[in-house]
Amino acid sequence: MAAKLLALACIRNESRGGSSGLSPRPHYPSMPKYPKGVAAEEMTAEAEKKALFAVSGMTCAACAGSVEKAVKRLPGIREAVVDVLNGRAQVLFYPNFVNEETIRETIEDVGFEATLIQGETSERSTQVCRIRIKGMTCTSCSSTVESALQAVHGVQRAQVALATEEAEVLYDPKVLTHNQLLQAIEDTGFEAILISSGEDITKIDLQVEGVRTERSMRIIEESLEALPGVQAIDSSPDVKKFSISYKPDMTGPRTFINVIETTGSRRFKATIFPEGDGGRETYRKDEIRQYYRSFMWSLVFTIPVFLTSMVFMYIPGIKNGLDTKVVNMLSVGEIIRWVLSTPVQFIIGWRFYAGSYKALRHGSANMDVLIALGTNAAYFYSVYSVLRAATSPHFKGTDFFETSSMLISFILLGKYLEVLAKGKTSEAIAKLMDLAPETATLLTLDEEGNVTNEEEIDSRLIQKNDVIKIIPGAKVASDGFVIWGQSHVNESMITGEARPVAKRKGDQVIGGTLNENGVLHIRATNVGSESALSLIVRLVESAQMAKAPVQKFADRISKYFVPLVILLSFSTWLGWFLAGKFHGYPKSWIPSSMDSFQLALQFGISVMVIACPCALGLATPTAVMVGTGVGASQGVLIKGGQALESAHKVNCIVFDKTGTLTVGKPVVVSTRLLKNMVLGEFYELVAATEVNSEHPLAKAVVEYAKKFREEENPVWPEARDFISITGHGVKAIVRNKEIIVGNKSLMLEHNIAIPLDAEDVLSEAEGLAQTGILVSIHGEIAGVLAISDPLKPGAKEVISILKTMKVRSIMVTGDNWGTANSIAKEVGIEAESVIAEARPEQKAERVKDLQVSGYTVAMVGDGINDSPALVAANVGMAIGAGTDIAIEAADIVLMKSNLEDVITAIDLSRKTFSRIRLNYIWALGYNVLGIPIAAGALFPSTGFRLPPWIAGAAMAASSVSVVCCSLLLKYYKRPKKLDNLDIRGISIE
């Protein structure tokens, strides 16, 4: 659910409401604030009371909406805010009219359990904390950390992602602090680094020059703390750094810099701390560098070990030198191999010992345990062999030093390639973060709105309500709206929409998009963590944290896998050893340089090493990471693995009509003139009459009339004696002519005869689910307009493609049956798949009926009335231009508002899921085929055995192949059928 809340401001640029620190929530039409018959002046602020309720059972925005509306209907309720994420309802009420018990009972009447929380009304009750975790190697590690976090009192939910090496924890800040969470992780043996400790708070790091004493640091800190909107300040005196967490709608970084530079004797100079936002990338680069360095050092020692044991033994001169005895049977070659393999085993391979200790201490076993056991068995048997040779004049043994050192080298190579590839899976987030321009041109305006000064600033210093200049070819520096100029903006980097979008005064722009051909002045609205770009990044990050249900399969397997592998390995060694001891196979099977014990030991080590479950743990999260990243770049925001997994099974889609299949805005689609006159002149008279009306149909007529005038905001002729007749139309005197625009009954009321031609046009419009409007000039019908909510471009083709994908399409609408059937016929939906005159709860019931019939249902909608159905469906898809509540309730957000993206979402989820299946085949295939071969299944018939170092290479290759298999999703292309679609504009006659 946390991911759902993050999508709100991705599309909509309104500032998000919220009092007393509650998280973003949907807003419903407010009920009257005062009880009926009570004057406002009677209700003073002093009489208000605040109550906070814990509400359990809420799962979505629709639940929150029903609670909020029910409470607001009570008398004496001033305000009610329901926070679905935290399960809280905060109510401002007048105790003379209603009490806490009545409010609690009302919530319970809606179907949820409510408890009054005493003394907590002013404090935030939950916080989200993100933590980076170093040292996790497989699903066993991530499961251990997750269990440890969930066991901490005060933690409500914890998710640990192996692929991103991060944890997201929802906790109660009154019960514990984020430092205790870090300690809980470190107690499991992993290193924890705090990424962020709260939601919806922007953080900036400032470096201050000129600070010489601790007192100066304290003065600056106190000055900053006094500013409204500052949440927390962390200072680092050694590097003269201040980390400031703040609310961007109240203050901003330029204010901080100004405060710092005017503090004391004005000797301080503040700048943005370098690499303030590079945490994730810096950590990834450090990890890659670390593995590379370890691998290169291991090679330095391993190559001589390999050469002395496997190459030089076949070169006569060198062989004699290596076979020279030092003490008894101890040779020079054995001493060299022992000396060189020891640093590899204990210094370079120390990470495996540390990882094993941490895992075993908590009663679990991971990859490190298998590697440590395998390499130790080889190393210490070799040490025993060397010591025995040094103390015996007759002992002939073989050492396995090359096995332990080569095994560690190959595993380090595998981990290096794996972290290299894993870094690429989160490239989508890195690319999104790089969209924001580095600098911006800040404008200073005088009282009349004239530009008085231009200044280039770091884009991170932009504050709310700043005016920014965007020149052609530059990126838009911040979310905002245009206050001057016009241009075309390429929004493909955010929405995936390839065509540039025209922008003029009043239009919204998104930070990170590209201005193409005109100069724009924009006023910044959402900055910092509230910007669309930040919210999309957070949504994608949250999506990548969420586990797909199929991952539970891997988690279950890995839980028992390592102990089972250890048992298998021991059984393999014991089986071969006993078979050799009791002559179960011919002596000729044993290689000349070994005995039966050594042969059995090699088989046992090979089984232990090849069966590592790393690839299994990476199979799902890497594919989900790449899939959600690719979706974001195509304008399809998928909220996690659950949504991806459900979407690939969808075989029935329920479409809302208005705003989903149709544009959702009335448009003039045809005009029939019944008098000889110029069309432009006709529309001038009609627009002059209708411009005074607020009716949506009147606005559609005026908007259409603008097409016949060249100027952007035309001045229409004066209309005198304007009268609006509710439900019928309007009339006025324009240029001394009486103009009446309205329906048939309005004309008949004014005794205006309706000719047969006009009757025919009205009947035709009705049959096409259009609204016919008559225009009378001087008592005579002059023309007929047909107004319709037209189909979205490509709607018919999308329904047709869905049929070929074996997906059934159903239309549900609150509109009448006539309009519904007409639209359904136009798009190609069968009459039996149409549901009309449906209330919101009936839409949800219909979705549930389809699910009972065996369908996996996706609901595509855009309005508040669609949210119950969006939640009821297996997959809810919100049209991006829709309402906040629909976007919040949905699992997938289609940012472009194009219906074709429904197909992209389903196709991408199917491709991602087939990739997950392929990953499991890779991961399990290595083990299913590898374990028997490593155990010596082919040895009796072919003489083939798998040396431990080759088993190690195969194990490393399995993880790398799984990550690379997921990375191929980056080259995803939407179905070719969509490229061939002629997404036409709306045709208007």
N, C-alpha and C positions, 0 to 999 in steps of 0.2 A: 504493500500500500504506500510505503514511503516514496517509491518511484512514481506512483500516480500523482502525488502532490507536487512533484518537481516539474511536471510538464506544463503546469498552468500558464506561466508567463512566457513559455517558448513561442506561443503564437499570439497571445493577447498582450497588449502593451499597457493596459490599465495598471495603475499602481495597486498593489495587493493590500487589501484591508487586513485588519487584525488588531485587536486590542489586547493589552496586557500580555503581550508575548506569545499569544496563541499562533499556531502555524497557519499557513494560507488555507482558506476554506471557501466553499461556494457561497454566493450571496443570493438570497431569495427576496422577492418583493416584500418589503417590510409591512407588517400589520400596524394599525394605529398605535401610537406610543402610549396613549392615555385611555383609561376605561371610558366607555360610552357615557356621555352626559357630564363628564368631569372637565372643567376648564383647565387649560394648560397651566395657568398661573397658580392653580391650587397645588400642582405637583412640583414641589421645589426639589432642588438637587440634594438638600439636606435630608429629605425623606427617603432617598434612594438607598437600596441595600444590594449587596452583591453576594451571589451564592455560586459555589463551584460543585458540580456533580461528576462523579465517575460513572460513565455510561458504558456498560459492557454489551457486546453482541453486535456493535456497528462494524460493518465490513467495507463500506464504500460511501461515496458522496451522497448517493440516494438515501441511505440510512440517516446520514447527518441532516439531510434536507427535511426528511419527515419529522425528525425530532425538533428541529429548529422551528418549523411551521406550527407544529402542535403547541409548543411552548408559547410562541408569539400570539397565538389566538386567545390565550388567557387574559383576563382583565388585569391591568396594572403592570404589564411587562414593558419595560422601557427598551431593553435590547437583549437578544439571545445569540450567543456565538457557540457553535458546535464544532469541535475539533476532532475529526474522525481518526486521525493518526494516533493521537494520545488518549482517545476515549474519554474526552472531557466535554462538559457543557458548562459555559459560564453565563450566568443570567443576572441582568440588572433589573430590579423590580421595586415596586412600591408596597411595603409591608401592610399598608392600610387596606389593600385590595386583594393581595394574594400572599401565601406563605410558602416556605421551602417544601413542606410536605405535599402541598397541592401540586407544585411544579414537579416534584419527584414522581408522584402518582401519574401525572400527565405523561411523563416520559415512559413510565412502565406500561401505560395504556397503549402506547404506540408499538410496544412489543420488545422493549429493551430493559435491562436491569439497571437501576440507577441508585447511587449511594451518595449522600451529601458528604462532602469533604470539608472538615472543619479547619479553619486557619490556613488554608492554602490558596485562597482566592487570588492573591496578588503575585504568586510565584509560578514560574514555568515548571511544569511537572515532569516533562521528559526532554531529553536532549539526544541528538545523534552525534556520535563520535566516530571519526574514521582514523584507522591506525594502520601503518605499514608494518609488516612483520617480516623480519629477515631470518633466513635459515630453513624455511619449509621446503621439503623435497618431494613429498607425495601426499596423497589424500589422507593417509594415516596421521600426518603432521597437522593438516588443516582441521581434521576431526578432533584431534586432541585439544587444539587451541579453542575451537568452537565450544567443546564440552566444558573446558575450564572457565570460559567467559560466561556461559549460561548458568554455571554453578554459583557465580558471584551474586550475592543478595543485592537487588536493585536493578539488575540487568533484565530488561523486558524481552529483548531479542538480540541475537548475535549471529552474524553471517561472516564466514571466513572464506575467501576465494583464493584457491591455490594459484590460479593463472595470473591474477593481478597482485598476489601476495599482499592483500589488504583485508582488513576486517571493518565491518560496519556494525556499530553497537548502539542500540536504543536503550538508554538507561535513565534512571531517576537521579537527577543531580543533587537532590536533598538527602539521598541515602549514601551515595558514593561519588567520588571525583574521577576524572579521567586518569589521574595518576595511579589510582588503585587498579584501573583496568589495565594500564601499562604494566603494573607490577604483577597482575594475574597472568599476563602473557609471558612475562620474563620468568615467572616461577615455573612455567612449563618448559623453559630452556631456550626460548627464542627471543631475539632482540626486537623490541617494539619501539616505533617512532610515531609520535602523534602527527597526523596530517591536519585534522580540524576537529574542534571540540563542540561545535554548535551548528545550527542550521540558520540559513538566511542572514548570516553575518559576514560582512566583507572584512578581509584582513589585509593590511599593507605593512611592509617593513620599511622603516626610514632610518637612514644613517645620519648621525649628527656630528659635524666637525666643530671643533672649538671647545668640546667638553673636556675639562681637566680634572674635575673632582667628582666624588660621589654626590656631593651636595647639589652640584649643577644637574646631575642626572635626576635627582629627586625633585628639584624645582620644575624641570621640564615635565616629568611624569605627573606631578600634581596639577600643572597648568593644563595638560591634555585631559586628565581625568575630569576636570571641571567642565569640559565641553559636553553639551547635550548630544546623546546618540553614541557616545564612546562606551563600549561594553567592557573591554578589558585591555590592559597594557602589560606586555612582558618586556623587560629591558635586559640587554646584555651589555654590561659596562665594558667588558674586554674588547668588543668590536664597535662600541658606541652605537648600538642598534636598539630601536624601539619597534616592537611588533604591536600594532594597534588594531583591535577588532572593533568595528563600528557599524552603525545602521546607516546605509548610504542615502536613505531618504531624509536624514536629519543633519548629516555633516559629511565631510569628505577630506581627502588628503591635502588639498591646497589650504584648507583651513588649518590643518595640523602644522604644515610647513610655516604658515604665517604666524601661528601661535608660538612655535619654537623660535623662529627668527626674531620675534619681537619680545621674547622673554629676557629678563635681566638686562645686561649691558649691550644687547643686540650683536654679540660676537658669534652666536651660533649660526651654522649654515646646515640646512637639512636637504637631503636628496633621497631618492628611492634607493633602497639597499639593492646592490647588484645581485642578480640571480634570485630574486625574491620568490618567483613562481616555478623555479626549475626543480623542485624536490623530486618528483616522480622520475623525470628524465635523468637527473643527476644520479639517483639511486640505481637506475637501470644501467647507466654507463659504468658506474663503480662496480656493479656486480659482474658485468661482462669483462671488465678489465681484470677483476680479481680471478675469475675462472681462467682467463687467458694466461695470466701470470703463473697460476698454479700449474696449468697444463704444460707450459713451456719449461718450467723448472723440473717437472716430473720427467719430461722428455730428456733433459740433460742427463739425468741419472739412469733412466730406463733404457735408452738406446745402447749404452755400453753393456748393460746387463743382458739385453737381447742378443747383442753381437757375440758376447763371450759364451753364451749358452747355446745359441742356435746357428751361428755363422762361422765363427773362428774355429769351431770344433772340426770343421771340414777342411781347414787350411793347415797342411802338415807342420810347417815351421812354428806357427802361432800355437797350434794345438799342443805341441810338445812343451812349450813354455807355460801354458795354462795348466797342463797336467803335472807340472813339477811339484813334488810333495814338499810341504813345509814341516809339518809334524805328523808322524804316522801316515794316515791316508788322506790327511787334509791337503788339498791342492791350492795353488795360487789362484786359479779361476774361481774356486768357491769363496775364497777370502774377498776377492774383488767384487763378486756378486753380492755377498753379504754386506760389505761396506756401502756399496752403491744403493742397494734396495732399502736399507734401514731408514735414510732420510725420507724416502718416498712413503714408506709405511707409516712412520710416526710423526713426521713434520708436515709433509704435503698432504698426507692422508688423515691428519688430525681431525678435520671437519667430520669425518665419518665416525670417529670414536665419540666426539662430542654429541653428534646427532643421535647415536645409539644410546648413550647414557641418558639423554633427555627423554627419549621415547620409553626406554625400559623403566625409568624412574616412575613413569605414569602408567605403567602396566600395559603399554602398547608396543607394537613392533613396526618399524618402517623400513624404507629402502636402506638407510644407513646401517641398520642391524644386519641385513643380509650381506652388504659389502664388507662390513667389519668382520663378520664371521668367516666369510669366504677368504678374504686376504690374510686374516690371522691364521687360519688353518694352514694355508700354503706357506706363510712366512715362518710360523713357529715349528712346523714339521721340518722345514729347511734348516732352521737353527739346530733342531735336535739332530738332524742328519750330519751337519757340519761338526758339532761337538762330539758326536759318536765317532766320526772319522778321525778327529784330532786325538781321541783317547784310545783308538783301537788300531792295531797293525793290520787287521784283516777286513774290516768293514767296507763294503762297497755300496754306497747309497747314492741317491740322486736328489739334488736340491730343486725346489720350485720357486726360487727367488724371482725368476722372470715372470712367473704367474702372478704373484702379488703386485709387483711393480707395474707390469703391463696392464693388469686389471685396473689399477687406480688411474693410470694414464688414460686408458680408453673411456673410463667413466667420467673423468674430468673433461675430456674432449666432448663427450656426449652432452654434459651439463653446459659447457660453453656454447655449443651449437644450439642447445635448447633455449638458453636465456637470450641468445641472439635472435632466434626465431620468435620467442614469446614477446620480445620487445616490439616486434612488427605487428603483433595481433592488436596492440592498443594504438596503432598509428592513427586510427580514425579520431581518437580524442586529441592526440598531439596536433593533427591537422586542424581540427576545430579551434584549438587554443591559439594556433598560429594565425588565425584569420584576423584577429584584432590588430589594427595598425599600431605602429610604435609611437607615432606622433599625431597630434591634432592641432588644427588652427582655431584658437579660442578668440571669439569676438567680444568686444565691449561695446554695448549700445547705450545711447543717451535716452532721455525720457521719451523722446519722440520716435525711438526705434531706429535711429540712424547709427551706422557703425562709426565708432570713434577711435578704435584701436584693434589691431590684429596681433596675436602673439602665438608662437609655436610652443606647444607644451607636450610633455609625455602623456600619452593617451590614458595612462593609469591615474592621472591627476584630474580627469574630468569629474565634475560633480553634477548633481541633479540640478536642472534648470539652466545649465550653461548653454550658451549659443555657440555652435560649432560650424565652421565653414568647410564644405566638402567640394573640392574642385574636380573637374572631369578626370577620370582615370584613377582617382584616389578611393581608398576604402572608407566606408562610413564608420566614424570613430566610436559611435555610441548609439544605443537605441534612442529613438526620439520621434518627433514629428516635424515636418517641413514648415517653416514660418515664412520662407521667401524662396523664390526661384522654381524652376521646373526642369526635370531631367528624366532619364530612364536609368533604373537601377537593376543590375544583375544580381538576383537573390539566389542563384543556383547553389552557391556554396552553403547556404543555410537550408533552403527548402527543396533543393534538387530541381526547381523549376528553371528550365533552360531559357525561356523567353524573358527579355528584360521587361520590368514593370514600370509603367509611367508613374511619376511622382510629381505632385504639385502641392500648393499650400494646403496644409491640414492633413496630408497623408503621412502614415506611419512609415518609418524606416528602421531596419534592423542593423545593429552593429556588426561589422565584418563583411557586409555586402559591398558590391563595387559600383560606384557612380560612373555612368558611361559618358554622357555628353553635355551636361549643363551644370552650372554652379548652384549649389543648394546651401541654405542656412537652416540648420536644424536645432531644435531645442531638446537637450538631453532629458530623457524621462527615467528610464531604468538603467542604473549604472552598477558597476561592481557585481556582486553576487546576484543582483536582481535582473541583469541583462539576459536577453534571450539566449545569447551564446553561452553564458555561464550555466543557465538552467538546462540547456540541451546537453552540455558537457556533464552536468550532475546527473541528468536523466540517463545518459548512456553509461556513466560510471555505475549508477545504481543497478541498471539493467545487467551489467556485467558481473555485479556482485551476486545477483539473485540466481539461485541454483535451479536448473531445469529438473522436473521430477525424474527424468531418466537418469540423472546423476546419482540418485539414491541407489541405483543398481550397482554402480561402480563403488560407492561408499560401503555398501553392504559386503561386496566381494573383498575389497581391500582390508576390511576389518578382520576377516579370517584368513586372508591370503598369505600373509607373511608367516604366521605360525604354521600354516599348512605346508608352505615351501620349506621351512626349516625341517619339519617332520619328513617331507619327501626326500630332502637332501640327505638327512641322516639315514633314512631307510635305504636310499640308493648306495651310500657308502657301505652300510652294514651288509646289504645284499651281495654286493660285489666282493667285499672282504671275506665273508663266510664262504661264498662260492669258490674263491681262490684257496681258502684254508682247507676246505674239504674236497678239493679237486673237482669242483662242479663244472669246470671248463678246462680245455687243454692248455698246457703250459705255453704252447706256441703262440697263444693269444697275447701273452704278456710281452710288451716291447723289451728289447735287450737291455735298455738302460733303467728298467724299473723292476719292482717286485709287485706282488698282488695287492699289498697294502697301498702302495703309491698309486697304482692304477685305480683302485676303489676311491682313494682320496680325490683324484682328479675328477672322476665322475660326480662325486658328491659336491665338490666346489662348483663345477659347471652348472649343476641343477640350481644351486643356491643363487648364483649370479644371474642366470638367464631369466629367472622367473620374477624379476622385480616388477611391482605393480605401478611404476611411475606413469607409463603411457596410459594406463587405465584411468588414472586420476585427471589426466590432461585432455582426454577424449572429448568430453562435453564442454568444459568451460572455455577452451580455446576456440571452438567452433561458435559458441554463443557470443564470445567477444568480437570475433571477426564479423559474424552475421549482424549483430546489432550496430556495429560501426558502419558497415556497408549500407544498412537500412537508413541510418542517420544521414549519410551522404546523398541518399536518393530521396530524402524528404519523407521517409517512413520511420517514425520513432517507435521502436518495439521495446516495451517495458519488461525486458528480462526473459530468462529461459522458459518460464511457465507459459508466457504468451507465444513464444516461438514454437514450443512443443504442441500447444493446443491448435495453433493456426495451421499446422501442416496436416491436421486431420479434418479440417473443415470441409463439409460436403453440402452445406446449406447456408445461404446468406440471406438475412432479413434486412431489407433496405427501408429506411424511412423515406417518405416522398419529398416533402418540402425542405429545400436546402441541401438535400442529399442527391436524389435523382434529378431534382429540378434546381434551378439557380437560387430559388428562395427570395426572389425580388421581381415584382411585376414589371413587365416590359411591353411596350407597344409592338405587336407583331405584324399587324396589317392595318391599312387605311383604305377606305372606299369613299371617294368623293361623289356626291350626287348633284353637285352644281358645278358649272364651269368657273373655276377659280384656280389660282396658283397654290400648290401645296404649301409652300412656305408662308404665304399670306394667311391661309386657312389655319395653320398651326400657330401663327403669331396671335390670332384672335383667341384660339383655344387656350394657349399658354397664359396669355394675359388674364384670362378668367380663372384658370386653375391654380395660378401661382400663389393665390391667397389661401388655398386649401391645404390642410395638413394630411389629407387622406393619402394612403400609399398609391392608389391608382392615379390621383392627381399629380403626385410627384413623378410617376412614371411618364405621364403625358408631357410634363414640363421638360423632363430630362431628354425625351425624344425630340421635342421641339427645338432644343439647343443645336441639333444637328443641322438645322437650316440657317443658323446664324454663325458667323465666323468668330466672334469674340467669345472668350471663355465664360464670362458672367454677363450675359446680355441683359439690357434694360428693356422690359416689356412695356407696351402701351398702358396707359393708366386705365384701371377698371373702376367704374363708379357703381354705386348702389349694389355692392357685392352681397349676395345672400347664399349661405350654405344650407341646403336642405338635407338633414341627416338621413343617411340610408338611400338617398335618391340622386343627389348631384348638386351643382352650383349654377347660379346665374348672375350676370353683371352686364353693365353697359360699357362696351369698348368701342371707341371711335364712333360714338352715337348709334351703335348697333346693339340690339339686345341679343346677348349670347346665352344660350342655355346648354349646359353639358351634363348629361345624366342618363338614367335608365328609361325604359319604355313608359313606366307609370308616371314619371315626372313630365314627360312630353304630353301624355294624355291629360294630366291635370291642367296643363296650360293650353289645352285644346289644339295641340299641334298634330296634324295628320301625319301618320307614318306610312310612306309609300311601300309598295310591295318589294321593291329592290332592297330597301332597308330591312324589311322583315326577313327576307331570304338570307341577308348577311348575318343578322342576329341568330337565326336558326343554325346556320353553318358554324358560327362561333361557339354556340352552345354545345353542338355535337363534338367539337374539338376541345371541350373543357376550357374555353376562353370566355372572358367577360366582354360583352358587347356594350359600347357606349355610343349614344346618339348625340350629335351636335346640331343644335338649331341656331340659325342666324336669321333674325327678324321674322320669327314665327314659321320658318320653313326648314325642314331637315336638309342640312348641307353635307353631312358626311357621317360615316360610321367607323369607329375605331374598335379594333379587337385587341384586348390586353390579356396577357397570359404570363404565368410563371413558367418560362420555357425550360425544356429539358437541358441538363448539363451537356456540354459538348462530349461526344463519345459514349453517352450513357447506353445507347442501343447496342453499340459494338461491344461494350464491356459485358453486358448481359449475355450476348452471343458467345463471347470467348469463355465466360464462366460455364456455359452449357458444354462446350468442348472439353472443359477441365473436369466434367462430371460433378459440377457444383450447382445445386438447385437454387434459383433466385425467387424470393418472396417479397412482396411490397406490403408495408403496413403504414397506414396514415390515419390521422384524425379527420381528414377531409371527407366530403360526401362520396357516395358510391359512383356517381356519374363521372366526376373528375378523376377518381381513382382508376376506374376501368379504362377511361380514355388514355391516361398516362401509361398504364400497364400495357395496353395494346400497342402504344407508340414505341415502348422500349423492348417489347417482345416477351413480357411476363404473362403466363397463362392466367385466364380469369379466375381459375380455382386457387391460384396462388396470391390472390389479392385480399387484404383485410382492410376495410375502410371504417370510418367513424369510430376509431379505437382510442380509448383513453390510455394514459401512460401505463397504468397497472395492467390494462388488457394487452398492451404490447408485450410486457414482461411475461404474462400468462401464456401468450401465443408462443413465445420463445421456449418456455418450459414444456409446452405440449409437443413441440417439435423434438425437443431433447428426449422426451419420453418415447417418441416414435422411433428413436434410434439415430437421430441426426446429431452431428457435431455442428453447433450453430454459431455463426458469426453475425453480429448485429452492427450495421453501419448507420450512424445517426449524427445529429449535430445540435440538438436542442435539449433544454432542461427536461422536456417531456420524454426524451429518449433514454435518460440516464438509468431508470429502473431496468429497461430492456438491455442496455449495454452491460450492466452488472450481471443480469441473469444469464446472458449468453456465455458460451464457452470462451469466445473471444469478442471483446467489444472494440469496434473501430470508430474513432471520432474523426469527423471531418475537421480539418485544422482551422477553418474559418468559423467553426461553431462556437458554442458557449463554453465558458470556463468549466462548468459542472460536467458537461459531456466529455470534455477533454480529460478531466480528472477521473471520471468513472471508467474510462476506456483503458484497454490493454495496449492498443496500437493507435497512434495519432498520425493521420494522413495530412501532413503540413501544407501540401499544395491545394488541398480541397478537390483534387482530381479523382474521379472514380476509378481511373485506370490504375491508381496506386493500390486499390483493393487487390487487384490481380498481382501487382508487384509484391505486396505483403505476403500473400498466400504462397506465391512461387518462391520467394526468398526463404520463407520458413521451410518449405518442402526441400529446397536445395540444402539448407543448413542442416536439416534433420538427416538427410541422406548422407551428408558429410559426417555427422555424429555416428551414424551406423557404420560407415566405412572406417572411422577411427577405432570403433570397438572391434571391428574385424582385424584391423592392423594390430591393436593392442593385445587382444585375446589370441590372435593367430600366432604371434610370436611365442606366447606361452604354451598354447595347445600343441604346436608343432615342435617348439624348442625344447620343452622339458623332457619329452621322451628321447629326443636325439641326444640331449645333454646327459641323460641317464644311461646312455649306451644301448638304446633299442636297436640301432643299426650295426653296432659293433660285432655281434656274433656272425651276421651274414656278410657284411661288407668290410669289416675291419676299420670302419670310419668312427672316430670319436671326436668330440668337440672339446678342444682345449679350453680351460677356464678363461684365458684372455680373449679368445674369439667369442665365447659366451658373453663376456663383459661388453665387447664391441657390439654384439647383436642387441643386448639389452639397451645400450645407449642409443643405438640406431632406432629402436622401437619408439622411444620418446620423441626423437627428432622427426621421425616420419609422421607421427601423429600431428605434431605442431605444424609441419609443412603441409600436410593434407588439409588442415584447417585454413592455413594461409591462402590456399588456392581459391577460397571463397572471395578473396579480395578482387578477383577478376570476374565476379558475378555480373552478368548482363541481364537486364529484365527481358521477358519473353519477346521474341522478334515480332509476334503478332501486334504488340503494342507500338513498335516502331512503325509498322505499316498502317497504324490507325490514323485516319485523317481527323485529328481533333479540331473540328471546325469551330468557328465562332458561331454565335447565336444568329441564325438567319432572320432578318427582319425585312418584310416587304415594304 
